[in-house]
Amino acid sequence: MSAVSGSGFQVRGGAGGLTRPACAPSHQLNAVAALGRRVRASRGFAVKQRGVDLESRFVSGARVCGRALSGFERLHLWQAVGSGRASKMRVVVKNALSQVPEKPLGLYDPSFDKDSCGVGFVAELTGESSRKTVTDAIEMLVRMTHRGACGCETNTGDGAGILVGLPHDFYREATKDVGFELPAPGEYAVGMFFLPTSDSRREQSKVVFTKVAESLGHTVLGWRSVPTDNSGLGNSAIQTEPVIEQVFLTASPQSKADFEQQMYILRRLSMVAIRAALNLQHGGTKDFYICSLSSRTVVYKGQLKPDQLTGYYYADLGNERFSSYMALFFCTLDHCLILDMPDWISFDQNGCVGGKRIAIAEGSLGPQYECFVMASAIHSRFSTNTFPSWDRAQPMRVLGHNGEINTLRGNVNWMRAREGLLKCKELGLSKTEMKKLLPIVDASSSDSGAFDGVLELLIRAGRSLPEAIMMMIPEAWQNDKNMDPERKALYEYFSALMEPWDGPALISFTDGRYLGATLDRNGLRPGRFYITHSGRVIMASEVGVVDIPPEDVSRKGRLNPGMMLLVDFENHVVVDDDALKKQYSLARPYGEWLKRQKLQLQDIVESVQKSERVPPPISGVFPASPDDENMENMGIHGLLSPLKAFGYTVESLEMLLLPMAKDGVEALGSMGNDAPLAVMSNREKLTFEYFKQMFAQVTNPPIDPIREKIVTSMECMIGPEGDLTETTEEQCHRLSLKGPLLSIDEMEAVKKMNYKGWRSKVLDITYSRERGKKGLEETLDRICDEAHNAIKDGFTTLVLSDRGFSPKRVPVSSLLAVGAVHHHLVQKLERTQVALIVESAEPREVHHFCTLVGFGADAICPYLAVEAIWRLQVDGKIPPKANGEFHTKEELVDKYFTASSYGMMKVLAKMGISTLASYKGAQIFEAVGLSSEVMDRCFKGTPSRVEGATFEALAHDALKLHELAFPTRALPAGSAEAVALPNPGDYHWRKGGEVHLNDPLAIAKLQEAARSNSVAAYKEYSKRVQELNKSCNLRGLLKFKEAEVKVPLDEVEPASEIVKRFCTGAMSYGSISLEAHTTLAIAMNKIGGKSNTGEGGEQPSRMEPLEDGSRNPKRSSIKQVASGRFGVSSYYLTNADELQIKMAQMLPLCEAKHLTVSLRHLIIPAFGIW
C-alpha cells in the first residue's frame, strides 16, 4: 500500500518519471495518517488528485520527469525554508478551481459532500451604505474562525467569503482606472468571475460570454481584473486559484423581464455556452465559475481563511471607499491535502529513500528523515464536510447555509423531474428558450449549491424571497394545534408543490431587496440576532462576534425552529415573523382552494362501487371460507405457494409480522447480525436485502420520534403536479394520503377509479417463466415503456402490480420495478405527472417499505402480508378478543399498518428526516453487493462500493423461489417442502440452514478453550471463525499483500510497542458480563493497551487506586459517554485517559417501554446496567 496515493501522480528520482498509482484514494489514507496511524510508503507521494505528466526539470537536485499536457496545467516548484526545518521542495500543480473528483473515487463519493460552519450578516435598516458594515462583517467572520477549518497547513482555509450590496462609489472610481465609466446605480450589473489560468482559455471564456450578452441585448461596458494578494495562501489554495475578473454590463431594453431576471437568464445561458466552448462536461471538473451576476449584489469568496479576508486577499475589501448597506458572510468547514517534501529526498525503484523505506507516523519519516505533511482528513461520509474548492466556498449567489440537507438526492431528482413542467412565465421565455436554462441544479453542486440553485429559480421566476424560503423549508405545521388555520393552509398548499428540503440548517439569504435568516423545523442550528436603536440588524451563528454597546440594543434573541428573521430594505423595517407569515397566508384563499381541489382517499373509495372493489384471487391459494370444513386451508397452509414465491419464511411470519399484527408494535431484537451479506449468501435473497440504511451522526443529529413527534409527519401529497413557479388553485389538485400503506380495499378503489379526472393504469410486473433469466430485464424495458405511454394517454396513477403471478408467470422484484420506472420517468422529465403505487406480495417489513418509498414509490399495498396476518389468527397465533370473537381483518391490518408506519418514522428519524414527503425518493441507502448495471438502471445515484449481483443473478434467485412455490416436479406427499414454509434460520441458526458467524461448533470450541485453558481448542475455534468469516463478511475475502522487499527487522517496532495501540471494543459489561469486562481491562492494562467501558459506565471501586497508590488494573482507560445513558459522573470522567463521546445513539431510552418488567432494575448512581 502506498503511503499517500490515489488517482494522482507520484514523484520519485531517477529516470522513472511519474507513475500512476493503483491503490486506495489519497483522501482515505490521509484520513488515517491524520489520525496518527501508521501507513507505509512503497512507491512515493501523490501530490494532487489528477494524473499530470510534466516536462523534465531539476529542483534543488531532485529530478521530476514528465511533460506538460496542456496550457492550463502548470507546475509550480519553489524552495520554502521553515524555521528549524530543512529546505523543502513544494510541488503544486496549477489546475481547475476544484480538486473534487468528477466521479466516485474509491471510497470517496462527491455526492455526499455537504457544507457547514459559521454564517451571519450585518444590515443597515436605512439602506444607506457605510464602511462600517463591511468592516464589522469581516470582523465577525474572523471571530468565527473556529467554525471554519484548516488542515495542518494553517494558511489554507476551507472557504470564506462575503456578499455585499454593490459598492457604487468604489466601482465608479475603479472602472475609470481601466477605461470606462459606469451609469447610475441600478442601471448596470456586476459579474464576479473565476476564470481559467490559461490565457487562451480565459480569453475564450470572456469572448463567449460577451457574445451571449450582446445577443440578448446587453452592452458589456468592460472587464476589470480584481486585485488579489496570494502571498499568504497555502499550496492547496494556490494550486487551484483562478484568475478573478469582474464584468460590467447594462440591462437589455429588448427584454420584458426585470434586470435581475435578465442577469439570471444571461448567466444560465452563458454557462452552457462556455462549458461547450471549453469542452467542460456539465457537473464535471471546471476552471470557470460565475460567483455572482447581479445589479444589486456581488460575492467575494474563495478557498480562504477568514483572517485572509482581513488581510485583504481581495484588495477591494481593504479600500476605504468599499462600502455597503448590508453584508452576508460565511466560513466553511472542509479539509484538504498538500504534501511538503524535503528537497533532498529521492526515491529509488523500490520506493525507498536512501535505501530505507519510509514509514509515515505522526509526521515522521522514521528515525532519521523528517516529512512535513501539511494535510488533514478529507471529507468523511457522514460528517458535514465537503471537498474544499474555490467555487464551493460560500456565500452562494443568494444564500449562506450552515447545515446539511439530508434529503438532497431526492430533492435534486424531484427538481430534475419538475423541469418538464416549468414554464416560468415571469421570465418571458418560450418553451425552447426555457430548455436552454436547464438543468437547474448543477450535478457537481454541494447541498448548499443545489439549494441555492432552486431558490434562485423560484425568486427569478416571480416568487418573493420569503415565500420561496417558506416553500423549501416549511415550519412543522402538520401537528401544531396552536397554528392558525390560514397558515396551515398555506403550508399544506406548498406541500402540494414541493417536498421540504429537510435537515438541520441555518439559512441566511438575500436578493438585495430582502435580507434574512431562518431555521429548520427542528431548530438544530444556532442563530442569534441583535436589533439596535441606531437601525442596525446583526445576525450570526453565535453571540460575541461583534461589539455592540448594551445601551444601543433594542431587541435581541435567538431564532426558533421555523422562525424567519427578515429585513425589508424597501420599507426599512424588520418584519415580524408572525406578521410576515400572516401576510402570505392571507394573500390567497389557500384553504378554499384545498377544500375544492384536494382529493381524499376515502372519497375515491366511496366513488367506486363496493362490488367493484373485490380483489382478484391470489394465485396458488387454496379456496377457503368460514364454512369450509377443512380449516387448515383457511390458515397459513392455504397460502404456502404464494408465500414461497415471494421468499417468506417461518421467521418472517412469526418474528416480524406476528408481533405487529398482535400488539401493534415492531418486534425488537438485540443488535448485531452474524448472517452473511446478501451477496455472499448461498440462499435466495430479496433485492431489499442488498441495501443498508444510512443514519445521522455528530453534527447531523437523529430525531426522537416520540418526544419530537410534533415535527414529524407521515402525510404526503401524491399525483400530478403543476408548474412550480406558478400559484394557482389547480396546483393543489392532488391526492392526500395519511400514510404510505394502502389496504386491499383502498388499492382496488384506486385501480378502478375514474374520479375528478383521475384514472389509473395497472402495469403487470410479471413475466413468462419460459423467458428464463432474460425475462427480468425484458419486463423492466416493457413497464418503463408502458409507463411513458400511459402518461401520454392521460393516466394520473400508475400501479405496479404483481397480482398476475402464477405457476407460469414469475414476479419481478417490486423494488427493481419501482426503481427502474421512477428513474426512467425522472430522466424523461415525467415523474411529477403521475402517482406511482406498488401492489405487491413481496414487501412486508419496515425495511421493505422504506426502500420502496426511498426509491420513489408513493404508496404500497402489501396484499399478501395482509392476507397472511388474517390467516395467522385462524391458526391460533393471534389470540381472539376477550369475548372470544375473531379480530376483523380491518382491525388486524390497522395494527399492522400502525406498527409499520411508526417503524418507518423511526427510520426517517434515525437519518434526521422529519417528513415522509422529504424521504420519498431521497435514496438514503447504500447498496452492498449489487453490480453497476443494476445500480445505474434502477438505483442511480445510490452508492455501491463493491460489485456483485447482476440482473442475471437476481433473475436466477427469482426463478428458484418460483420453482420452490410451483415445482415442475411433484413433491412427495407429506414432505416438509410440501406442507411447510422454509425455515433457513436467518435469525436463529438451524442445521442445514443459513450460515452464521457464531455457529454452535465455534461457540463450543470457544467454551472449551475458556473452561479448560486449551490452546488446541482455541486454535480450532480461531480456524472455524476464519472459515465462517469467508462466508459472511467482505473482510473475510481479503488477504494481506506481501511487500516485494522485506522490511529489515531493525526498522520494525517490537511487539511490546505495537500492542500499546490495541484497544478493546466499546462493549458495556451489561452486554457481556462483569467478569469478561473486568478481564479485558486487566489484560489491556498488562500489555499497555486500552480497554473501553462501553456506554454503561464502570463501578467506582474499579477506579480506586490500590493500597500502594498504584493504578487499579481493573480500571478502563477509555470512558465512553453516550446520550441518555447511565453511570456517567464527574468521578467517572476524571478517571479516563481518553473520553469517547457517542454522538448518534441508535437505541433511545424511549424504547425502554418494550423491556420486560422482570428485566427492569433500580438504577444506582454511577452504576451501569447496559
N, C-alpha and C positions, 0 to 999 in steps of 0.2 A: 504494500500500500504506500502510495506517495504521501509525503507529509502534507503538502497543501497543493492540491491539484484538482483538475476537473476538465472543463472544456477549454481551458486556456492553453497558452504555450508554456514551454519550460526553458529555462536558461541554464546552460552549462558551458564549460570551457572546451577548448579544442575545436576540431573541425566538425564535431557532431551537429552543431547548429541547434535549431529549435525543433523540438519534437512534440507531438500531441499526445497527452497522457490518456490512459484508458483506466480510469478508476472513479471513485466517488467524487461528486462535485465539491469544489473548494469550500463553498459556504457550509457544507455539512461537516467537513473536517475542521474548519475554523471554529465552528461552534464547540467542538470537542477540545481543540487546542486552547481556546479562550478560557475554558474551564480548568485549565491546568492539567489536562490529561495528556498522557504520552502518546505521540504519534511519530512513526519512524519515516524518514525520508529515504526513498530508494532511487529517485531519478531527478529530483530538482524541485524548484519552486514555480508555481503558477502565479503570475502577477496580474492577470486580468481574466475576464470571463470568456473572451473570444480568441480563437487562434489567429495570430497575425505573423506573417513572415517579414523579416526586416533585413535591410541590407547590412552586410558585414561591417563591423566597426569595432574599435577598441575604446574602452573607457578605463582609465587608471589600470591598464594592464589586463583587465578582464575582457575577453572577447565575446561578443554577441553576434551570431551569424544569422543571415536571412536576407530577405529583400522586401521592399515595400509593396503592398498590394494595391493601394490606391492613394490618391492625394489627400483624402480626408482622414487618414490614419497616420499619426506621426509618433515617432519615438522620442521621448524626452529623457535624456540621460545627463545627470549632473552630480557633482560632489556635494555632500552635506556633512559637515563635521559637527557633531554634537559634543556637548561638554562631557569629558570623560569617556568619549566613545572613539572608536577607530573610524577612519574615513569610510563612508558608505557609498554604494552605488544605488541610486534610485532609478527604477525602471518604470516609467509612466507612459502608457500608450494613449495618445490623444484619440478619442473615439466619439461615439454618439453621446447624446445628452444623458443616457442611462446605460447602466450595466445590467439592467433587468433582462434575463434570458427571454427570448421570444416565445419559447415553449417550455413545458415542464422539463427540468434538467435533473436527472437522478431523483433524489427525494425532495427536491425543491420544486414548488409549483407556484408560479406568479399569480395564479388566480386566487390564492389565499391571502394576498397582500392586503393589509389594512393600515390605516393611519391612526395615530393617537397622539395627544400631547396637550400643550398649553395654547389657549386661544383667548382673545379678548378684543375690545375696541374702545375707542375714545371718540366722543361726538360733541359738537357744539350745536346746541338747540337752535341758535340764531341762524345757523347755516353759513356763518362768516368764517373764512379761512384764517388760521393762525399757525405760527411756527410751533407754538407750544403743543398743539395737538399731535404733531409729528414726533417731537422730541419725547413727549410723555409716552406715546405709544411704543417707541423704541426702548425707552427705559423700562416700561412694563414687560416688554418682550425679554429684555436682558434679565430682569428679576425672576423670570420663569424659566431660566436656562435649565434648571433641574428637571423641568418637564420635557426637555428635549433630550438629545443623546448624542454621544460621540463614542468612538472606539478608543483604543489606546492611542490612536493618532488624534491627539487632543485638538488639533487645528482643523479637523474636518467634522462638520456637523451633519445631521441627518436632514436638515432643511429648516429654513426660516424665511419669513417674508412679511410684507406689509402691503395692504391695499388701501389706497387713498383716493380722495377726490382729485380731479385734475388740477395741479398747481399752475394756473394760467399765467400768473406773473412770471414765474420761473421759466416756463416753456417759451413764453414770448421773447425773453432775452436770450435763451439758449438757442432758439431757432434762428435768430438774427445772426448768430455766430457762424451758422452753417449755410446761410444764404437765402432764407425765405422768411416771410412774416406770417403770423397767424391771424385769423379773423377773431371776432369776438367770442367769448365763452359760449359754448353750446352750439357753435357753428362749425366746429371741427372735432375730429376724433383722434385718439392716440392709440397706436398699437404697440405693445411690447413684445418683441420677437426674440426667440432663441434661434440663432442661425448656425449653419454648418461652419466649421473652421476652414474648410477648403474654399479658396477664393472663388473657384468656378461654380461650385455648388451653391455658395452663398449668393452669388450674383444671379444665378439661375432662379433661386427661390424668390428673390426680390422682383425680378422681371415678371415671373409668372403671377405673383400677387398683384403687381401694378396692372397687368393686362386684365385680370379678372375684375379688379376695382373699376377700371375705366370702362369695361364692358357693361357694368351696372350703373354707369353714370357718375361715378365718384371722381373727384380730382385729387390726385396724390400731390400734396404740397412739397413733400420732400422726406428724406431719411436722415436720421441723426444717430451717430454712434454714441452709445451710453458709456460714459467713462467709468471704468472699474479698476480696482486695485486688488490683484490676486496674490500679492506677496505674502499675505498671512494665511493663505489656504493650504490645506494638506494635499498630498498626492491624489487621494481618492476624488476630491472635488476638482482638482486641476485636470485630471486626465479625461474628464467628461465636460469640462467647462465650455460652454458655447460662446460664440460671438454674439453680443447683445446689442440690438439696434431698435430704434423706435421709428415708426412711420406716422406721418401726419396727413390727414385727408379730410375732405369736406363731404357733406351729405349729397345724395343724388336727388336732383329736382324731378327726376322721372318717376320715382317711387312714391306710392301712396303710404307706405309704412313709415313709422317714425324713425328717428335717427338710430336709436338703439336696435330696433328691429333690422334696419339696413345693415348695421355692423355685424349683427348675428348672421344674417344671410351671407354677407361677404366673407366672414371668417370660415363658415362651413364650406362654402364653395371653393375658396382659395386653398383650404386644407386638402380637399380632394384633388384639386389640380396640381398642387405642389407635390403631394405624395406620388402622383403619376409621373410628374417630371423628374423627380429624384429617385424614382423606382423604389418607393417605400411601400411595403405591404401595410394594409390597414391593420393597426394593432401591433405591428412589429417594431423592430428597432428603428428609432428615428433620430435624426440630428436636426430636426426642425420642429419648432413648437411656438404657438402664439399664446403668451401668458394672458393677455387681455387685449381687447379691441373695443373701445367704448368712447363715447363723448362725455362720460361722467366720471369714470374711474380708471385707475391704472394700477398694475400689480408689479411690485419689485420683489423678487424672490430668488431662491437658488439653494444649492446644496451647501448651506452656510450654517454657522452657529449664530445665535442671537448677538453675541458681542462683536461678531464680524460686521453686522449691520451698524452697530455703534461705532466701530472703527471705520465705517463707511466704505465697505466693498463697493457699494454704489455711491460715487461721489455726489450724485444728485441729492441724496438724503442728507448730506452734510452741508448743503448750501443753505444759507440763512433765508434765501428767498423761497425755498421749497416749503410751502405751507398747504394746509388743507382744513376743511371743516369737519372731517371725520377720518379715522384710520382704523382699519381692522388688521390685526396681526396674528401670527401663528408661528409656533416652533414645533418641530416634528421629532418623533422617536422612531428611528430605524437603526440599522447597523451596516457596516461596510467593511471592505477588505483592502489592505495595502501591505506589501512586504517591503522592508528596507533591508538590503543585504550588504555586508561588508564588502568593499570593492576587491579585496584580495581573495575572496572565496572563488575557487574554481572546482568544477565538477568533472570527475573522470567518467569513463564509460560505464562504470558501475554505480554512478550516482554518489560517489564518495568525494569528500573534501580532504585533500592532503592525505589520502589513503585511509581515512577514518570515516565511518558512517555518522550521519547526523541524527541525533535524537532530539526532537523539539519537546521540551517540557518546561513550562512556565518561562518561556522566553529565552531559553539557553540552547546552545548547540553542543552540549556536552561539557566536559571538564575544561576544555581549552578555548573553544570557539564561542563567540558571542553573536547572537542573532537578535536584531531589534524587530520584533514582529508588531508592526503598527496595525493591529487587527482586533476584531471583536466578532461576536457571534452574529451571523447573518440571519435574516427572517426565520423565526420559529413558527411552525404552522398555526398553533393556537394562540399565539401572542398577538399584540396589536401592531406588530412591526411591518413595514414594507421595505423593499429593497430601495435604498436611498438613490435619488436621482434629481437632476435639476428640474425636470418638468413636473415631477410628482410633488415637489415642495409646495407648501400651502402659504397663503390662501390660494384657492382656485379663483375662477372668474367671478363668482358671486357668493362664495361661502368659504368659511373655515370650519373644519369638522374635527372635533375631538371625540373619538369613539369608534365603534365598529358597527357595520351593517351586517348582521348575522344572516339575513335572508338575501344577500346580494345576488347570488346566482339566479335565484328565482325572479327577483326584481328585474334583472337585466334581460332574462328570457322573455318575461311578460312584456317588457318595454319593446323588445325586438318584435314580438308578435303584434303589438299595437300599432307599429309603424304602417301596417297595411291599411289602417283606418284613419290615419292622420290627414287632415285637410289644412289645418292652421289657416283659416280664412283671414285672420288678422294680419298675416304676413303678406297677403296678396299674391300668393304663388299659385301657379297651375299645378295639376297633379304631377306632371312630368318634372317641373321645376322643384317640387317638394321632394321628389325621389332623390334629387341630387344632394340633398342635405343629410341623407341617411347613410349609415346608421347613427342614431342619436348618441349611443354610448360607445365610446372607443373601446375596442377589445383589450387594449393594453392599460386601461384605466384601473386605478385602485378603487376601493369602495367609495372614497371621497370624490374621486373624479367622476365616477358613474352617477353619483347623487347630484353632483354639480351639473352634469350634462342634462339630466332630466329636468332639474329645477330651472335651468336656464331656458329650456324649450317652453316650459309652462308659462314663464313670465313674458317671454318674447312673443308667445302666441296669444297673449291677451289677458292672462290671469294676473292679478296683483301678486306681489311677492308674499305678503302674509297669507293670502288664500292658498297659494301653491305650497307653502310650508305646512299649513294645516292639512292639506290633502295628503302629503307624503309622510308626515309624522303626526298623526291624529292623537288626540287625548284618548285615555282609556274610558270610552263612553258607554260601552255596552252594559256594564254592571253598576254604573254610577247612578244611584237612586236620587241623588241631590242635583243632578244636572237638569237644567230646564229642557223641556221637550223640543223647543226650537233648535237648540244647539245639538241635541241628539239627532234630530232630523238632518241637520247639516252634515254631521259626520257619517250618518248612515247613507246619505246621498253620495258623499265622497267615496264610501266603501264600494259603491256600485261602479265607480270609475277606475279606482286603483287600490291595490293592496298596500298596507303600510310597509314602509322601509323600516324594518324592526331591528332593534339592537340598542345597546347603551350609547347615547350620543348627546353631546352638546353642540348644537349647530348655531354658528353666527353667520349672518347673511346681510347682503346689501346689494342694491341696484342703483345706488346714488340718490334715489328719492327716499327709500326706506333703509334703515339700519336696525338690525335686531338680533335676538338670540332666542333659542327655545331648547327645552329639554325633552328627552324621550318620555314615553308614557310611564316608565318606571322611575325616572329621575336618577339614573345611575351614573351621572357625571356631574361634577360640581360646577356651579355658576353663581358668582356673586356680583352685585351691582351697587353703584352709588349714583344718586342724582343730587347735584349741588345747587345752591341758591344762585350761583353765578351762571347757571344754564349749561352745565356740562353733564354728560351721561357717560359713566365708566363701567364696563363690564369685563370680568376676567375669570379665569378658572379658579382663582383664589384671591384672598384679600392680601393687602400689604404690598401690592405690586406698584403702587404709585402713592405719593404723599399728598394727602388731602387734609386741609385744616378742618378739625372737627366742627368748628362753628359754621363752616360752609356747607356741611352735609344737610340736605333737605330730606332725603329718604335713602335708606339702604336696606338691602335684603338679599335673599337668595332666590334663584329660580326654582320653582316647584315642578313636580312631574307634569309635563304637558303645558307648562306655562310659557307664554311668549312675552318677551320684553321688546318693545317696538318704539323706535324713534322715527317720527314723521317730520322730515326736514321742510316739507312744503308748508305744513301748518305749525311748525316749530313747537311740537308737543311730544311728550312721551305718552303713548296710547295705553290706557289701562287694559289689562288682559281680558277681563270680563266684558268691558265695553267694546273692545275690538271684536270679540267673537259674537257678541250680541248683534253688532252691526252686520256682520256677514251672515249670521243665521236668519236675520230678518230681511235680508236683501231680496230673497226669493221665497216663494211658498214651498219650501222643500217638503214639509210634512204633507201637504196636499198632493204634491207630485207622487210621493211614496205611496199614499193611500190608493191613488188611481193606477199606478204603474207596477208597483212591486208585487210579484207573484208569491203566494204561499203554497207550500207543498200540499197542505190539506185541501186547498181549493182545487188543485189538479186532481187529487184522489177523488174528490166529490164530483168532478166533471166527467169521470169515467164510470160507466155502469158497473155495479158490483159483479155482475155475471161476466163482464169482460176482464175483470181483474183476477180471474182464476189462473194460476200459473200452469204451464205445461208440466207433464210428469218428468221426473228426473230419470234418465236412462239407467237401467240396471237395478232399479229399486223394486223390491217385491211389493205387489199391491197389498195394501193394508188399510183397515178401518177399525173403529171401535167395536164393530160387530164381528170382526174376524175371530174365528175360534183359535187360529194359530197366532197367539200373542207375540211369539218370537219374531214374526215378520214385522210387527209394529215397533220393535226395538231396533237397536243398532244393527242387529244381524240383517235386517232388511235393507240396510244402506251399504253393505260391505263393498260392493263393486265400485260405486262412485267414490267412496272414501278411499279405497285403494288407488283409484285412478289419479287422485289428487294428493297422494302422499300422506294421508292421515295415518296415525299410529295410535296404539293404546295410550301412550303417554300424552300425546297431543290432545286426546279427548279428556282423559281423566285428570291430568295435571294442569291443563291450561283452560280448556273450555268449561269443564265442570264447575270449578270454583267461581267463575264469572257468572254462570247461569244460576248457580245455587245461592251465592252470597252477594252477588253484585259488585265484587271486587276482584282485582287481579291477584293471581297466586304469587306469593313471594317465595324466593329461594335465595340461598346464600350465593355470594358472588364467586366467580371462577367457573371456567368451562374447560374440562380436560379432554373433550372430544375433539376429533380432527377438524381443521378448517374444511369448509365445504369442498374446496378444490382438491383436498387431499383425502377425502373420504372415498371409500370403495362402494358406498351405497348411493342410491339416487337422492339427489338433493334438489330442493326447490330453488328457483332463482333468488328468492328473498334472502336465502341463507348466505349468499355471497357478499352481502352488504353489511357494513358495520356503521352504527350511528355515531355521529360526532357529538361532542359536548363542549360546553363553555368552560374556560379556565381563566384564572387570575384576573386580568383586567376586564374580562367579559363574564360577569357573574351569572350563574344559573338563577332561576326564579323558583320560589316556593309556591307550588300550585294550590296550596291550601291557604296559607296566610296572605298570599298576594293574589287571591282569586279575582279580586276586583279588576285587575289589569289584564286578565286572560279572557279569551273568548273562542269558542268553537263554532260560532256562527260564520256563515260565508255566503256571499252572493255568487251565483253561477249563471252561465249562459252568455248570450251575445252581448258584447259591449259596444259603446259608441266611440265617437272621436273624443279623445282625452282632453282636447283643448277647448271643447265646447261645453256650455252649460244649458241643457235643455231638459224638458220633462221626460223625453223618451230615453234619456241616458240611464234612468233607474228602472227601465223595464226588464228586470232580471228576477231570477228565482232565488228566494232567500231560504237557506237551509239552517236548521238549528245545530246540525252536526253532519259529519260526512257519511254516516251509515244509514242505509235505507232498508226498511222491511220489505218482505216479498210483495206485500200488497201495494206498498208505495212504488216499488220498482215496476210492477205490472201497469200501474196507472201512468207512470212516466212513459213507458214504452208505447202505450196506446193513446196518449193524449193528443188532442187537437184543440188547444185552448189558447185564446188570445194571440194567435199567430205562432204558437209553439208546437213543433212537431218533432218526433224522434225517429231516428234511423238506427236499426239494430244491425251491428256488424258481427258476423259469425267469426269467432276466433278459433275455430277447429279446422282440421284438415283430414283428408282421407288417409287411412292407415297405409294404403298401398303406396303413397308417395314417399314413405320412409323418412329418412333424415332430411331429405330435400324439402319436405312439406313445411317445415318451420319457417324458413326464410321466404318461401313462396307465399305463405299466409301473411307474413308481415308486409310483403310487397302489395298483396291484394287489399288488405284492410287499410293501408295508407292511401292507396288509390281510391278506394270506396269512400273514405273519409273526405278526401278532397272533392269528389264528385257530389257527395251528399251536401256539402256546404254550398256548392254551386246550385243545387236543386232547392235550396232554401230551408233545409232542416236546421233546427236550432239545438238539437241534442243528439249526440252520438252515444250509443250504448254498445260497449264491447262485451259480448256475451259468449260464454262457453256452454250454454244450455244445450247446444247441438251435439255435445259429445255423445258417443255411443260405441258399441263394440267395433264399429267400422270407422269411427272418427276420433282423432286424437286432439285433445285440447292444447292450445298454446299457452304458455305461462302468461297470466294476466299482467304481470309486471313487464314482461317483454313487449306485450301488445300495447300497454299504456305508454311506455317509454318511446316506442317506435312511432306511434301515431302522434303523440304530443310533440316530439321534436320535428317530425315531418311537417306538422301544421305550423309550428313556430318558424321553421325555415321558409314556408310558403306565405308567412305573414297572415295566417288564417286562424290561429289558435283562439283568438279572442272572439271569434264569430260563432262559437258553439260551446255547449257544455259537454264534458267528457265523463261518462259514467261507466263504471265497471260492474257487470253482473257475472260473478264468478263463484265457482265452488272451491276455488283454491285458497283464498285468504281466510284466515280465521284468528290469527293472533294480532296483538297490538303492533308488533314489528311489521307484519304484513300490511296492515292498514297504513302505517306511517310511510312505508316505502312507496306504496301506490299513490298516496296523496303527495308525497315529496317529489315524485316524478311526474306529476301533472294530473292525476285523477281528481275530478270534482266531487264525486260521491261513489260509494261502494255498496253493493248488495251481496253479502256473503251467504247466499241462499243455502248452500249445503251445511254450513255451520249452524244456521238457524234450524234446519231440519234435524240435524244431529242432536242439538240440545233438547228438543222436544222428545226425541226417542230415548235419550238418556233417562228421562223421567219415567218412561214406560218400563225401562229395565230396572227401576228402583234406585238409580244412582242419586236422584233428587227426591228428597222426602216430600210427601204431599202436604197440603195445607193442614192447619190444625183440625179442620172439620173432616179431614180425610179425602177431600176432593183434589183432583189434579190441578196444578197450575195451568192456566191457559198459555197457549203459545205466545200470545202478546205479552203476558207477564214475564215469561222467561226471556223473551227477546229484549224486553225493556231493561232487565237486569244485565243482560249480556252487553247491550249497547252502552249502558251507563258505565260499566266497568271498562269497556274498550275505549270509550271517549275519555275517561279520566286517565287511563293508561297512556293514551296519545298525548293528553295535555302534559303529563309528566315528561314525556319525551321532548316535547316542544320546550318545556321549562328548563330541561337539562341543557339545552342549547341557548338559553336566554331569549327564546322567542315567545311572544305573548299570545299571538292570534293564529288561528288555523289559516286564515287568508294569506298571511305572510309566509307561512310554512309551505303552502301549496306550491309545488314546482321549484322549491328552493334547493332541492337535491343535497340535503345536509347529511350526506353519507360518503363512505369511502368503500370501494369495491376491493375485495381480496380474492384474486384468482380468476378474474374474467378477462378474456382476450380483448385486444384493441378493436377487433371487428365488432364485437358485441357492444363495447362501450361507445364507440363512435356513432353507432347507429341508434341505440336505444337509450343511452345514458350520457350523452355528450356533455362534456364539462365536468363530469364526476371523476375524481382521481382513481386510478387503478395502477398501483405501483409495480405489480407483478403480473405477468401474462397468465393465461390459464384457459379456462373452458371456452371453447368456440361455440358457434351456433350448432355445429355438428354434435359436439359433446352434450349440449343442453337438449338437443332433439333425441339423442340416444337415451338420456335419462327419462324423458317424457314417454318414449316408446316402451321402455322397460316397465314403468309404472302402469301404462295402458295394458301391457301384457299380463301384469300381475292382477289387474282388475278384470280383464276379459281374456283369459288364457285361450290360446289357439288349440291347446290340447286339454281335455277334461282332467280336472284334478281328482285324485282318489277321494271317494266319498268319506266324509268324516275326518279328513286330514286337517291339520292346523291351518294350512293355506286356504282351505275351502270354507272353514267355519269361523275364522277369527281374523282380526286385523293384525298386521305385522307389529312386532314389538322389538325393534332393534336395540333398544336401550340407549337412546340419545342422551338421556339424563342419568339413568342408572345403568351401571354395567350389567350386561347379560351375556352369558356364554353363547358364542357364535354370532353375537350382535356387533354393534359399533365398537371400534377400538377406543379405549380410554387411556390416558397417560398414567393414571393411577389405577391400574388393574389389580385384582386380588393377588396375583403372583408377585408383583413388585412390592405391594404392601406387606405381604407375608415375609419376603426376604428382608425388608427394612426392619420389621418387628424382630425377626430372628437375629439380625445383626445387633440391634439395640439391647435385646434381652440377654444374649449370650456373648456379647462383645466379640462377635465372629467377623474377622476380616474377610474371610472367604464368602460369607453370606452377604456382606456389604458389596463386595465386588460383583456378585451375581445380581444384586439389586441395581447397582450402577449400570451394569451391562443391559439389564432389562429396560431400564428407563431410557437409555440411549437408543435402544431398538424402537421403543414406543415413540420416542421423540421424532424419529424419522417419519413416522406415520401420522403425526398430529400437528407438528409445528414447522413453520418455514425454517426456523433456525436449525432444525434437525437435518435439513438438506445442505447446510453449509459445512465447509471444512476449512481448516487453516491452510493458507497458501505459504508454502515454504520459500524463503528468500533464496535467490541464486547464489549469493555469497553468505557464508555463515558469519554470524556476529562473533567477534573474539570474546572469549569469556571475561577478559579483564574489563570489557565495556558493558557487561551485563550486571545489573544490580543483584545483590544477594537476596535469597528468598526472605530473609528476615526484614528487609526493607520493602520488598514488594507487598508482603501481607499487611503492611500498615495501611494500605489503601483499601483493604477489604472492609465491606460494610454488610450488615445483615439486612434482610428485608424489613420493611416497616409493618410488622405484624404485632398487634396488641396481644397481651397474654390471655385475654379473654377469648381470642380467636384460636389460640393454640393451647397452652396450659402454663401455669406458673412455673412448673419445673422446666419446661422447654424454654420459656422466655428467660429464666434465670441462667440456665446452662449456656444459652447463646451469648449472654452478656459476659459471663465468666470466660468463655472461650475467646471472644474478641479482645477482652482486656489482657489476656495472657499473651496474645500474639501482637498486640499493639494496634489492632483494628478498631472498628467502632460498631457497636450494636445500637439498634434503633428501638425506642419504646413502642412505636406504633401510636395509634390515636387514643389509646386507653389509659395513658398515664403510667405511673410507676409507684410502687409502695415507698413511702418516705424512708422506711428502715433500710432500703437498698441504697439510699443515697448518703447515709450517715457514714462518716469515716470510721475506720477500725480503731481499736484501743490505742494502737501505737501511732495514730494520726495518719496512717497511710490510706490511700483511696480504697473504697469498698469495691472488691472485684465484681460484685453483682450490679454495680451502677452502670446504666446505659449512657454512652457518650452523646448519642443523638436523641434529643427530646422532640417529639412531634406535637404540634398544636393543630387541632382540627376544629372546624366550625361546629359549635354546639356539642362538643364532646366533654367527657368527664376527666377528672384527675389533674387539671391544669391549675397550678398555684404558683405563687411567687417563689416558693422554695423549689418547686419542680423546675422552673425556668432558670433559676440561678445555678442549678446543678447540671448544666449542659455545656458540653464542649461545642456543640453545634445545634442550632434550632432549625427544625424543618416545619414550615408552615404549609398546611394543606389548604389550598385556596378553593378547590372545587370539590365539595363534599357531595358524593352521589347518593348517599342514603340519609336524608334529613331526619331529624327526630320526629317529624310529623308522621313517619311510617311506624313509630313505636306502637300505635294503636293496633297493629297487626300482631304484636307479640303475644304469645300465650300468657295468660295471667300467672300460671305457675312458674314462668321463667323470669318474672319481674322481681327485682331485688331493691332493697333500700340502698340509696346512693350515699356512700360515706365520702366526705370531702377528701380530695386528693387521692382517691382510690378508684382506679379504673376498672370498669367491668366489661369493656368492649374488646 
